[in-house]
Amino acid sequence: MIKKASLMTALSVTAFSGWAQDSNSDTLVVTANRFQQPVNTVLAPTDIVTRDDIDRWQSKDLNDVMRRLPGVDIARNGGMGQSASLYVRGTEARHVLVLIDGVPMARPGISNGVDISQIPISLVQRVEYIRGPRSAVYGSGAIGGVVNIITMTDAERSQINAGAGTNGYQSYDGAFNKRFGDTLVTAAGAYQTTKGFNVQPNSSYSGDSDRDGYRNKMLWGGVQHQFDDNFSGFFRGYGYSANADYDQGNWGYAGGNDEDQSYTQSWDTGLHYHSGIYSSQLIANYQRIKDYNYSSDAGRYAAGTTLDDMEQRYIQWGNNVVVGHGAVSGGVDWKQEKLKSSGTTSTDVYKRDTTGLYLTGQQQIDSVTLEASGREDHDEQFWLARYLADGRRLGIYRRLSDNALVRHRIPRPLPRAAVRRRTLWHRL
């Protein structure tokens, strides 16, 4: 059983900064085409989790939030802090794209998945979840779906959470937003620990008879500034340290690896511009994840320790123009992934650069809305891959009433290059 106490003050709640285009809809989303639009104009099935929803559910972490959404499965290998995978509609975990404020989270080399539980729940303002492929906008990493974790807000808001439970569970996290003129400062931190339980009580290896605990520390800081009516910018950095015990299983041996220690850091900055019917954004990001697996008896720097050192560099430039009763969005993104995987006897280095161009358009004609999108990726390994409308797909939907919508989508198979890319390159 877990008990949770919360102290919160809020002056106002908004989901996004004011750089995006205006809309008459009460509910706006930014994930579908990378720019703000009414949710009732999005062709893809979309779910939105607000800050009020998170508070009402009393969620401990983002895994608790996501498992409530349709089509989502969370597979966790044990208790708190053990490796967990996010699956959408039966696709693989590496086919679900996870974003923080529109920036892709790096994927460690061992699991090739993203651990969303490390993000302090008090910092999350909103979660936008797209069920199904969005590869025409984001590439092959979005075959299963897209999860955008939004932390930015214009509101002055502070929150502190504390929780305790069985198996020595303790959790403390807090977030602070304070405005100083045209500048909004954000700070957050979190600490979690649990003694855990024996994940494999039936293991024949005697060393697996202990508890599998978990310890996590996280710090987050950011600044948003409004330069004038048209320009705004931000700078943000965060890092966390996670330590987890695990069992070796029936084939375990004395001195074998049974502990994982990971260090993550992320730095990003961006500029937003909005004037009339035109909006633009430029975002740059650097992430690094160091993941050690070692014997708890011998220590992290003993023989037998393995290290996966992952670096990701990312640049995105996007543009949006309102045209008639719709909009046209397009841009370019570049991502470099570098993985250095080392063990006792050898070290392997993997590197891949990917440059993508995308274009999406949407137009409403009476009660019918047309949407088309396409993307071209230049991949260092597979040279070229094209995605037309979510894997060659055109969408049409017709509005019958304010609450009724009929969607029509015309699917075609993914190009061979995209299939090869997501099946052969399993390390990145």
C-alpha positions as CSV (number, residue, x, y, z in Angstrom):
1,M,0.0,0.0,0.0
2,I,1.2,3.5,-0.8
3,K,0.2,6.7,0.9
4,K,0.8,10.0,-0.8
5,A,0.7,13.6,0.4
6,S,0.6,16.6,-1.8
7,L,1.0,20.3,-1.3
8,M,0.2,22.5,-4.4
9,T,-0.3,26.1,-5.2
10,A,-1.5,27.3,-8.7
11,L,-2.3,30.6,-10.1
12,S,-3.3,29.4,-13.6
13,V,-2.9,26.3,-15.8
14,T,-2.0,26.4,-19.6
15,A,-0.7,23.6,-21.7
16,F,1.6,25.5,-24.1
17,S,3.6,28.7,-24.6
18,G,1.8,31.3,-26.6
19,W,4.0,31.1,-29.7
20,A,1.6,28.8,-31.6
21,Q,-1.3,29.9,-33.7
22,D,-4.6,30.9,-32.3
23,S,-7.6,28.5,-32.5
24,N,-11.2,28.6,-31.6
25,S,-11.1,25.1,-30.1
26,D,-10.9,24.7,-26.3
27,T,-8.6,21.7,-26.6
28,L,-5.4,22.1,-28.7
29,V,-2.7,19.6,-29.4
30,V,0.8,20.0,-30.7
31,T,2.0,16.5,-31.4
32,A,0.1,15.4,-34.5
33,N,1.9,17.8,-36.9
34,R,4.4,19.5,-34.6
35,F,2.3,22.7,-34.4
36,Q,-0.7,23.6,-32.3
37,Q,-4.1,22.7,-33.8
38,P,-7.6,21.9,-32.5
39,V,-7.8,18.2,-31.4
40,N,-11.0,17.8,-33.4
41,T,-9.1,18.4,-36.6
42,V,-6.5,15.7,-36.0
43,L,-7.0,12.6,-38.1
44,A,-4.9,10.3,-35.9
45,P,-6.6,8.8,-32.8
46,T,-5.4,11.1,-30.0
47,D,-5.7,11.0,-26.2
48,I,-4.9,13.8,-23.9
49,V,-4.0,13.6,-20.2
50,T,-4.2,16.9,-18.3
51,R,-2.6,17.9,-15.0
52,D,-6.0,17.6,-13.3
53,D,-6.2,13.9,-14.5
54,I,-2.8,13.1,-13.1
55,D,-3.7,14.7,-9.7
56,R,-7.1,12.9,-9.6
57,W,-5.5,9.5,-10.4
58,Q,-2.8,10.0,-7.8
59,S,-0.2,8.5,-10.2
60,K,3.2,7.7,-8.8
61,D,5.0,7.9,-12.1
62,L,4.3,8.2,-15.9
63,N,4.0,4.4,-16.2
64,D,0.9,4.6,-14.0
65,V,-0.4,7.3,-16.3
66,M,0.2,5.5,-19.5
67,R,-1.3,2.2,-18.5
68,R,-4.7,3.9,-18.2
69,L,-4.7,4.8,-21.9
70,P,-6.2,2.6,-24.7
71,G,-3.9,0.3,-26.6
72,V,-1.0,0.7,-24.1
73,D,0.7,-2.2,-22.3
74,I,3.4,-1.7,-19.7
75,A,5.7,-4.7,-19.1
76,R,7.8,-4.4,-16.0
77,N,10.4,-7.1,-15.1
78,G,9.8,-7.0,-11.4
79,G,8.9,-4.2,-9.0
80,M,9.6,-0.5,-8.8
81,G,12.7,0.5,-10.7
82,Q,13.1,-2.7,-12.7
83,S,13.3,-2.4,-16.5
84,A,9.9,-1.5,-18.0
85,S,8.8,-1.4,-21.7
86,L,6.0,0.6,-23.3
87,Y,4.0,-1.2,-26.0
88,V,1.3,0.4,-28.2
89,R,-1.1,-1.7,-30.2
90,G,1.1,-4.8,-30.1
91,T,4.1,-3.1,-31.7
92,E,7.6,-3.3,-30.3
93,A,8.7,-0.9,-27.6
94,R,11.4,0.6,-29.9
95,H,8.6,1.5,-32.3
96,V,7.0,3.9,-29.9
97,L,8.4,7.4,-30.1
98,V,8.7,9.2,-26.7
99,L,9.1,13.0,-26.8
100,I,9.7,15.6,-24.0
101,D,8.3,18.9,-25.3
102,G,8.8,17.7,-28.8
103,V,12.4,16.4,-28.4
104,P,13.0,12.6,-28.8
105,M,14.3,10.9,-25.8
106,A,17.5,8.9,-26.4
107,R,17.3,5.1,-26.3
108,P,19.9,3.2,-24.3
109,G,21.8,0.4,-26.1
110,I,20.8,-2.5,-23.9
111,S,17.0,-2.1,-23.8
112,N,16.6,0.1,-26.8
113,G,13.6,1.6,-25.0
114,V,12.8,4.7,-23.0
115,D,12.3,4.7,-19.2
116,I,9.6,7.4,-18.7
117,S,9.4,6.7,-15.0
118,Q,12.5,8.8,-14.4
119,I,10.6,12.1,-15.1
120,P,9.2,13.7,-11.9
121,I,5.4,13.4,-12.1
122,S,5.0,16.8,-10.5
123,L,6.8,18.4,-13.5
124,V,4.4,16.9,-16.1
125,Q,1.7,19.3,-17.2
126,R,0.2,17.3,-20.0
127,V,0.6,14.1,-22.0
128,E,-0.5,13.8,-25.7
129,Y,-0.7,10.2,-27.0
130,I,-1.2,9.3,-30.6
131,R,-2.3,5.7,-31.2
132,G,-0.9,4.2,-34.4
133,P,1.7,5.2,-36.9
134,R,2.9,8.8,-37.4
135,S,6.0,7.9,-39.4
136,A,5.1,10.5,-42.2
137,V,6.0,13.2,-39.6
138,Y,8.5,11.6,-37.3
139,G,10.0,8.7,-39.2
140,S,10.1,4.9,-38.6
141,G,10.6,5.4,-34.8
142,A,6.9,6.3,-34.7
143,I,5.4,3.1,-36.3
144,G,3.6,2.2,-33.2
145,G,2.6,5.6,-31.8
146,V,3.9,8.8,-30.3
147,V,3.9,9.9,-26.6
148,N,4.7,13.6,-26.0
149,I,5.4,14.5,-22.4
150,I,4.8,18.3,-22.0
151,T,6.5,20.1,-19.2
152,M,6.4,23.7,-20.4
153,T,3.7,26.0,-19.0
154,D,3.1,29.7,-18.8
155,A,1.7,29.3,-15.3
156,E,3.2,30.1,-12.0
157,R,2.8,26.8,-10.1
158,S,4.5,24.9,-7.3
159,Q,3.9,21.4,-6.1
160,I,5.5,19.0,-3.6
161,N,4.7,15.3,-3.3
162,A,5.7,12.8,-0.7
163,G,4.8,9.1,-0.5
164,A,5.6,6.0,1.5
165,G,4.6,2.4,1.2
166,T,5.5,-1.3,1.7
167,N,8.9,-2.8,1.0
168,G,10.6,0.3,2.2
169,Y,9.1,2.5,-0.5
170,Q,9.7,6.3,-0.2
171,S,9.1,9.0,-2.8
172,Y,9.7,12.7,-2.7
173,D,9.4,15.1,-5.7
174,G,8.6,18.7,-6.3
175,A,8.4,21.3,-9.1
176,F,8.6,25.1,-8.9
177,N,7.6,27.6,-11.6
178,K,8.1,31.3,-10.9
179,R,7.8,34.3,-13.3
180,F,10.2,37.3,-13.2
181,G,8.9,39.8,-15.7
182,D,9.1,38.1,-19.2
183,T,11.1,35.2,-17.8
184,L,9.7,32.0,-16.3
185,V,12.1,29.9,-14.2
186,T,11.4,26.2,-13.6
187,A,13.2,23.9,-11.1
188,A,12.3,20.3,-10.1
189,G,13.8,17.4,-8.3
190,A,12.9,13.9,-7.2
191,Y,14.1,11.0,-5.1
192,Q,12.8,7.5,-5.0
193,T,13.9,4.4,-3.1
194,T,12.6,1.0,-2.3
195,K,14.1,-2.2,-0.8
196,G,12.0,-4.1,-3.3
197,F,11.3,-7.8,-3.2
198,N,12.8,-11.0,-4.5
199,V,11.8,-11.0,-8.2
200,Q,12.8,-14.6,-8.8
201,P,12.1,-16.6,-5.6
202,N,12.3,-19.9,-7.5
203,S,15.8,-19.3,-8.9
204,S,18.2,-22.2,-8.3
205,Y,21.1,-19.7,-7.9
206,S,21.5,-18.9,-4.2
207,G,22.6,-15.4,-4.9
208,D,19.1,-14.5,-6.2
209,S,17.5,-14.9,-2.8
210,D,18.0,-11.3,-1.8
211,R,15.6,-8.4,-2.4
212,D,15.9,-6.4,-5.7
213,G,15.9,-2.7,-4.6
214,Y,16.0,0.6,-6.5
215,R,17.3,4.1,-5.9
216,N,16.8,7.1,-8.1
217,K,17.8,10.8,-8.0
218,M,16.7,13.5,-10.5
219,L,17.3,17.3,-11.0
220,W,15.7,19.5,-13.6
221,G,16.1,23.2,-14.4
222,G,14.9,25.5,-17.2
223,V,14.3,29.1,-18.3
224,Q,11.7,30.4,-20.7
225,H,11.9,34.0,-21.9
226,Q,9.6,36.2,-24.1
227,F,11.8,38.5,-26.1
228,D,9.0,40.4,-27.7
229,D,5.5,39.8,-29.1
230,N,6.9,37.5,-31.8
231,F,10.0,35.8,-30.4
232,S,10.4,33.5,-27.4
233,G,13.1,31.1,-26.4
234,F,14.1,28.5,-23.8
235,F,17.1,26.7,-22.3
236,R,16.7,23.5,-20.2
237,G,18.9,20.8,-18.6
238,Y,18.1,17.8,-16.6
239,G,19.9,14.7,-15.3
240,Y,19.2,11.6,-13.2
241,S,21.0,8.7,-11.6
242,A,19.2,5.3,-11.3
243,N,20.5,2.3,-9.5
244,A,18.6,-1.1,-9.6
245,D,19.3,-4.6,-8.3
246,Y,18.3,-7.6,-10.5
247,D,18.6,-11.4,-10.4
248,Q,20.8,-13.6,-12.6
249,G,18.4,-16.5,-12.9
250,N,19.0,-20.2,-12.8
251,W,22.3,-19.9,-14.7
252,G,23.7,-17.4,-12.2
253,Y,27.2,-17.6,-10.7
254,A,29.2,-16.0,-8.0
255,G,30.7,-12.7,-9.3
256,G,28.1,-12.4,-12.1
257,N,26.5,-9.1,-12.9
258,D,23.4,-8.3,-10.7
259,E,23.3,-4.5,-10.5
260,D,22.6,-1.7,-13.0
261,Q,23.7,1.9,-12.6
262,S,22.7,4.5,-15.2
263,Y,23.5,8.2,-15.5
264,T,21.5,10.4,-17.9
265,Q,22.0,14.1,-18.9
266,S,20.0,16.2,-21.4
267,W,20.5,19.8,-22.5
268,D,18.3,21.6,-25.0
269,T,17.5,25.1,-26.2
270,G,15.2,26.6,-28.8
271,L,13.6,29.6,-30.4
272,H,10.0,30.1,-31.3
273,Y,8.6,32.7,-33.7
274,H,5.0,33.5,-34.4
275,S,3.5,36.3,-36.5
276,G,0.1,36.3,-38.2
277,I,-0.4,33.1,-40.1
278,Y,3.3,32.0,-39.9
279,S,5.0,30.1,-37.1
280,S,8.5,28.7,-36.9
281,Q,10.7,26.9,-34.3
282,L,14.3,25.9,-34.1
283,I,15.3,23.3,-31.4
284,A,18.7,21.8,-30.6
285,N,19.3,19.0,-28.1
286,Y,22.2,16.9,-26.6
287,Q,21.7,13.7,-24.5
288,R,24.0,11.2,-23.0
289,I,23.3,8.0,-21.2
290,K,25.9,5.8,-19.5
291,D,24.6,2.4,-18.4
292,Y,26.8,0.1,-16.3
293,N,26.0,-3.5,-15.5
294,Y,28.3,-5.1,-12.8
295,S,28.6,-7.4,-9.9
296,S,27.5,-5.8,-6.6
297,D,30.2,-7.8,-4.8
298,A,33.1,-6.8,-7.0
299,G,32.0,-3.2,-7.8
300,R,31.4,-1.2,-10.9
301,Y,35.0,-1.0,-12.1
302,A,35.9,-4.7,-11.7
303,A,36.5,-7.1,-14.5
304,G,33.2,-8.2,-16.1
305,T,31.5,-4.9,-15.9
306,T,29.8,-3.8,-19.2
307,L,29.1,-0.2,-20.2
308,D,26.8,1.2,-22.9
309,D,27.6,4.8,-23.5
310,M,25.0,6.4,-25.7
311,E,25.1,10.0,-27.2
312,Q,22.4,11.7,-29.2
313,R,22.5,15.0,-31.0
314,Y,19.3,16.4,-32.4
315,I,18.4,19.6,-34.4
316,Q,14.9,20.4,-35.6
317,W,13.6,23.3,-37.7
318,G,9.8,23.4,-38.3
319,N,7.5,25.8,-40.1
320,N,3.7,26.2,-40.2
321,V,1.5,28.4,-42.4
322,V,-2.2,28.8,-42.1
323,V,-3.9,28.5,-45.5
324,G,-7.6,29.0,-45.9
325,H,-9.4,26.6,-43.5
326,G,-6.3,24.5,-42.8
327,A,-2.5,24.7,-42.6
328,V,0.7,23.5,-44.2
329,S,3.6,22.4,-42.1
330,G,7.1,21.3,-43.1
331,G,10.6,21.2,-41.9
332,V,13.8,19.3,-41.4
333,D,15.3,17.3,-38.5
334,W,18.8,15.8,-38.1
335,K,19.8,13.2,-35.5
336,Q,23.1,11.6,-34.7
337,E,23.2,8.5,-32.5
338,K,26.5,7.1,-31.3
339,L,26.7,4.0,-29.1
340,K,30.0,2.7,-27.5
341,S,29.4,-0.7,-26.0
342,S,32.3,-2.2,-24.0
343,G,32.9,-5.3,-22.0
344,T,35.8,-7.3,-20.6
345,T,37.5,-8.2,-23.8
346,S,36.1,-5.9,-26.6
347,T,34.6,-2.5,-27.4
348,D,32.2,-1.9,-30.2
349,V,31.2,1.5,-31.6
350,Y,27.9,2.1,-33.6
351,K,27.1,5.4,-35.2
352,R,24.2,6.6,-37.4
353,D,23.2,10.0,-38.8
354,T,19.7,10.5,-40.0
355,T,18.3,13.6,-41.8
356,G,14.6,13.9,-42.5
357,L,12.4,16.2,-44.5
358,Y,8.7,16.2,-43.9
359,L,5.6,18.0,-45.3
360,T,2.0,17.9,-44.1
361,G,-1.1,19.6,-45.3
362,Q,-4.7,19.8,-44.1
363,Q,-7.7,21.6,-45.5
364,Q,-11.4,21.7,-44.6
365,I,-14.0,21.9,-47.3
366,D,-17.5,22.2,-45.8
367,S,-17.9,19.2,-43.5
368,V,-15.0,17.2,-45.1
369,T,-11.4,17.6,-44.1
370,L,-8.5,16.3,-46.3
371,E,-5.1,15.5,-44.8
372,A,-1.9,14.3,-46.6
373,S,1.6,14.0,-45.3
374,G,5.0,12.7,-46.4
375,R,8.5,12.3,-45.2
376,E,11.9,11.4,-46.7
377,D,14.8,10.1,-44.5
378,H,18.4,10.0,-45.6
379,D,19.9,7.3,-43.3
380,E,23.6,6.8,-43.0
381,Q,23.0,3.0,-43.0
382,F,20.1,2.5,-45.4
383,W,20.6,5.6,-47.6
384,L,17.0,6.6,-48.3
385,A,13.6,5.8,-46.9
386,R,10.3,7.5,-47.8
387,Y,7.1,7.6,-45.7
388,L,4.0,9.0,-47.4
389,A,1.1,9.8,-45.0
390,D,2.1,7.6,-42.1
391,G,3.6,4.9,-44.3
392,R,1.9,5.9,-47.5
393,R,-1.5,6.8,-46.2
394,L,-4.0,9.4,-47.1
395,G,-6.6,10.6,-44.7
396,I,-10.1,12.0,-45.2
397,Y,-12.7,12.6,-42.5
398,R,-16.1,14.1,-42.5
399,R,-17.8,15.9,-39.6
400,L,-21.4,14.8,-39.0
401,S,-21.9,17.0,-35.9
402,D,-19.9,18.7,-33.1
403,N,-19.4,15.3,-31.4
404,A,-19.5,12.9,-34.4
405,L,-16.7,12.3,-36.8
406,V,-16.2,9.7,-39.6
407,R,-12.6,8.9,-40.5
408,H,-11.3,7.3,-43.7
409,R,-7.7,6.2,-44.2
410,I,-6.1,4.6,-47.3
411,P,-3.1,2.5,-46.1
412,R,-0.3,1.1,-48.2
413,P,2.7,-1.0,-47.0
414,L,5.8,0.6,-45.6
415,P,8.7,0.9,-48.0
416,R,11.3,-1.9,-47.9
417,A,14.0,0.5,-46.6
418,A,11.8,1.4,-43.6
419,V,11.2,-2.3,-42.8
420,R,14.9,-3.1,-43.0
421,R,15.7,-0.1,-40.9
422,R,13.5,-1.1,-38.0
423,T,14.4,-4.9,-38.1
424,L,18.2,-5.0,-38.7
425,W,19.5,-2.1,-36.7
426,H,18.6,-3.4,-33.3
427,R,21.3,-1.8,-31.3
428,L,20.1,1.8,-32.1
